[in-house]
């Protein structure tokens, strides 16, 4: 079959003919092999943020949002691309009130060619969902023919969202285009207009921010499924969006994909209405009796790569000026298992013995507060996960992650990070994080998904005093205590 066959098949069914018996797999294969899809996959347009959602992410998102089968006023994808998310959503929702789903569909894409493919793809998905001839099938086919051309159109995402009634169900993978690239490709006036029209656009925002903000407007009382950069869980400019999710149950699952080969991990977010039931949605590696590390600790990254030069120029030698108001500066080379290594720090071509980052050099108040917290430090690339406990305020270099446990859970979190089995679990959960040299890379989102024995379990609570004592000795250099602590973690994680 070809995507262009969908309209003809719908017309034949509308006239009383039998459905052709197409499978969902055949429809998806036709989408993947379409010339427009191949062009977008082969040469993604970073200026427009065009990278189409893989099927496994589209299916996971549609399944998560369909847990309650919401009676929404409208549904769709304002950045539909070639229609993978629309087709995945139809496959889940289509059997329930198909005519109503067609009548309430509202979707679009800035790429007119992609929008045309999405229309044909959805036509084929409707055909594949019809299994027998009859009045019902003919009525659904006529509804599809009447609606698809006006329901999936070429337009800006915010215009599509503005056309959707509230209490909508939105599944989308919006474009993530930096302000710097927007300046180059669409002009300063466009960036200024976005800031003026959308109060959420602050700082070094990207194009996804106003789209998601308007999607949150459209889904008040409805459902939102979103593919976003994992960094949105922590970066300052996404704070308004995170605040909008307060009071709404939501779940974020990080995947192992990096669009355009960039250093951007991807997170899939599903959010329901305020007061609703949280989603029961977990990664593929099931760990009963465990919870994601992000539930027990705050996780953040150190100096952003684009600030490396500025940070390096601000460093001073602590031994020469011990009265400096600032933080000792740590790079990943100093992060060993359990404790920091006593060694020189090499950063941006300069070697320091006791580097200090002056407080005045850090403008972000959020980053200052993070540097002031005690935390486990984790190298962003390593052959195996390891963490060093750092009880004093410390500034972090590029490629260093920090995990600050909540309450009195520092021993549970630290022992989990240093347990040998954690690396094996991490590799299974995120195979795309493995590098060719046998190392793995970590990010805020990926590290937040690491399973930790649930501290509310009775056996875990009973083991915590022993674990705290073992971890205290391990961070002081006691190798036997370190072995005992990680063995205890493995027993607890096994249930």
Secondary structure as the mmCIF struct_conf table of DSSP 4:
data_model
#
loop_
_struct_conf.conf_type_id
_struct_conf.id
_struct_conf.beg_label_comp_id
_struct_conf.beg_label_asym_id
_struct_conf.beg_label_seq_id
_struct_conf.end_label_comp_id
_struct_conf.end_label_asym_id
_struct_conf.end_label_seq_id
TURN_TY1_P TURN_TY1_P1 UNK A 3 UNK A 4
HELX_RH_AL_P HELX_RH_AL_P1 UNK A 5 UNK A 14
TURN_TY1_P TURN_TY1_P2 UNK A 15 UNK A 16
HELX_LH_PP_P HELX_LH_PP_P1 UNK A 17 UNK A 19
HELX_RH_AL_P HELX_RH_AL_P2 UNK A 24 UNK A 32
TURN_TY1_P TURN_TY1_P3 UNK A 33 UNK A 33
BEND BEND1 UNK A 34 UNK A 34
HELX_RH_AL_P HELX_RH_AL_P3 UNK A 35 UNK A 42
BEND BEND2 UNK A 43 UNK A 43
TURN_TY1_P TURN_TY1_P4 UNK A 46 UNK A 49
HELX_LH_PP_P HELX_LH_PP_P2 UNK A 52 UNK A 54
HELX_RH_AL_P HELX_RH_AL_P4 UNK A 55 UNK A 65
HELX_RH_3T_P HELX_RH_3T_P1 UNK A 66 UNK A 68
BEND BEND3 UNK A 73 UNK A 73
STRN STRN1 UNK A 74 UNK A 76
TURN_TY1_P TURN_TY1_P5 UNK A 78 UNK A 79
TURN_TY1_P TURN_TY1_P6 UNK A 81 UNK A 82
BEND BEND4 UNK A 83 UNK A 83
HELX_RH_AL_P HELX_RH_AL_P5 UNK A 84 UNK A 93
TURN_TY1_P TURN_TY1_P7 UNK A 94 UNK A 95
BEND BEND5 UNK A 96 UNK A 97
HELX_RH_AL_P HELX_RH_AL_P6 UNK A 98 UNK A 103
TURN_TY1_P TURN_TY1_P8 UNK A 104 UNK A 104
STRN STRN2 UNK A 105 UNK A 105
STRN STRN3 UNK A 107 UNK A 109
BEND BEND6 UNK A 110 UNK A 110
HELX_RH_AL_P HELX_RH_AL_P7 UNK A 112 UNK A 129
BEND BEND7 UNK A 132 UNK A 132
BEND BEND8 UNK A 134 UNK A 134
HELX_RH_AL_P HELX_RH_AL_P8 UNK A 135 UNK A 151
STRN STRN4 UNK A 152 UNK A 154
HELX_RH_AL_P HELX_RH_AL_P9 UNK A 157 UNK A 162
TURN_TY1_P TURN_TY1_P9 UNK A 163 UNK A 163
BEND BEND9 UNK A 164 UNK A 164
HELX_LH_PP_P HELX_LH_PP_P3 UNK A 165 UNK A 165
BEND BEND10 UNK A 166 UNK A 167
STRN STRN5 UNK A 168 UNK A 172
STRN STRN6 UNK A 178 UNK A 178
HELX_RH_AL_P HELX_RH_AL_P10 UNK A 179 UNK A 186
HELX_RH_AL_P HELX_RH_AL_P11 UNK A 188 UNK A 197
TURN_TY1_P TURN_TY1_P10 UNK A 199 UNK A 200
BEND BEND11 UNK A 203 UNK A 204
STRN STRN7 UNK A 206 UNK A 206
TURN_TY1_P TURN_TY1_P11 UNK A 207 UNK A 207
HELX_RH_AL_P HELX_RH_AL_P12 UNK A 208 UNK A 218
TURN_TY1_P TURN_TY1_P12 UNK A 219 UNK A 221
BEND BEND12 UNK A 222 UNK A 222
STRN STRN8 UNK A 223 UNK A 229
HELX_RH_3T_P HELX_RH_3T_P2 UNK A 230 UNK A 233
TURN_TY1_P TURN_TY1_P13 UNK A 234 UNK A 234
HELX_RH_3T_P HELX_RH_3T_P3 UNK A 236 UNK A 238
HELX_RH_AL_P HELX_RH_AL_P13 UNK A 239 UNK A 245
TURN_TY1_P TURN_TY1_P14 UNK A 246 UNK A 247
STRN STRN9 UNK A 248 UNK A 254
BEND BEND13 UNK A 256 UNK A 256
HELX_RH_3T_P HELX_RH_3T_P4 UNK A 259 UNK A 261
BEND BEND14 UNK A 263 UNK A 263
STRN STRN10 UNK A 266 UNK A 274
TURN_TY1_P TURN_TY1_P15 UNK A 275 UNK A 275
HELX_LH_PP_P HELX_LH_PP_P4 UNK A 277 UNK A 279
BEND BEND15 UNK A 284 UNK A 285
TURN_TY1_P TURN_TY1_P16 UNK A 288 UNK A 289
STRN STRN11 UNK A 290 UNK A 292
HELX_RH_3T_P HELX_RH_3T_P5 UNK A 293 UNK A 295
TURN_TY1_P TURN_TY1_P17 UNK A 296 UNK A 296
STRN STRN12 UNK A 297 UNK A 301
BEND BEND16 UNK A 303 UNK A 303
HELX_RH_3T_P HELX_RH_3T_P6 UNK A 305 UNK A 307
HELX_RH_AL_P HELX_RH_AL_P14 UNK A 308 UNK A 314
STRN STRN13 UNK A 315 UNK A 317
TURN_TY1_P TURN_TY1_P18 UNK A 318 UNK A 320
TURN_TY1_P TURN_TY1_P19 UNK A 322 UNK A 323
BEND BEND17 UNK A 325 UNK A 325
STRN STRN14 UNK A 326 UNK A 330
HELX_RH_3T_P HELX_RH_3T_P7 UNK A 332 UNK A 334
STRN STRN15 UNK A 335 UNK A 335
BEND BEND18 UNK A 337 UNK A 337
STRN STRN16 UNK A 338 UNK A 338
BEND BEND19 UNK A 339 UNK A 339
STRN STRN17 UNK A 340 UNK A 340
STRN STRN18 UNK A 345 UNK A 347
TURN_TY1_P TURN_TY1_P20 UNK A 348 UNK A 349
STRN STRN19 UNK A 350 UNK A 352
BEND BEND20 UNK A 353 UNK A 354
STRN STRN20 UNK A 355 UNK A 358
HELX_RH_3T_P HELX_RH_3T_P8 UNK A 359 UNK A 361
HELX_RH_AL_P HELX_RH_AL_P15 UNK A 365 UNK A 371
TURN_TY1_P TURN_TY1_P21 UNK A 372 UNK A 372
BEND BEND21 UNK A 373 UNK A 373
STRN STRN21 UNK A 375 UNK A 379
BEND BEND22 UNK A 380 UNK A 380
STRN STRN22 UNK A 381 UNK A 382
BEND BEND23 UNK A 383 UNK A 384
STRN STRN23 UNK A 388 UNK A 390
BEND BEND24 UNK A 392 UNK A 392
STRN STRN24 UNK A 394 UNK A 396
TURN_TY1_P TURN_TY1_P22 UNK A 398 UNK A 399
STRN STRN25 UNK A 400 UNK A 405
BEND BEND25 UNK A 406 UNK A 406
TURN_TY1_P TURN_TY1_P23 UNK A 407 UNK A 408
HELX_RH_AL_P HELX_RH_AL_P16 UNK A 410 UNK A 418
HELX_RH_AL_P HELX_RH_AL_P17 UNK A 420 UNK A 429
TURN_TY1_P TURN_TY1_P24 UNK A 430 UNK A 430
HELX_RH_3T_P HELX_RH_3T_P9 UNK A 431 UNK A 433
STRN STRN26 UNK A 434 UNK A 434
TURN_TY1_P TURN_TY1_P25 UNK A 436 UNK A 437
BEND BEND26 UNK A 438 UNK A 438
STRN STRN27 UNK A 440 UNK A 441
HELX_RH_AL_P HELX_RH_AL_P18 UNK A 444 UNK A 448
TURN_TY1_P TURN_TY1_P26 UNK A 449 UNK A 449
STRN STRN28 UNK A 451 UNK A 453
TURN_TY1_P TURN_TY1_P27 UNK A 455 UNK A 456
BEND BEND27 UNK A 457 UNK A 457
HELX_RH_AL_P HELX_RH_AL_P19 UNK A 458 UNK A 475
TURN_TY1_P TURN_TY1_P28 UNK A 476 UNK A 477
HELX_RH_AL_P HELX_RH_AL_P20 UNK A 479 UNK A 493
TURN_TY1_P TURN_TY1_P29 UNK A 494 UNK A 494
#
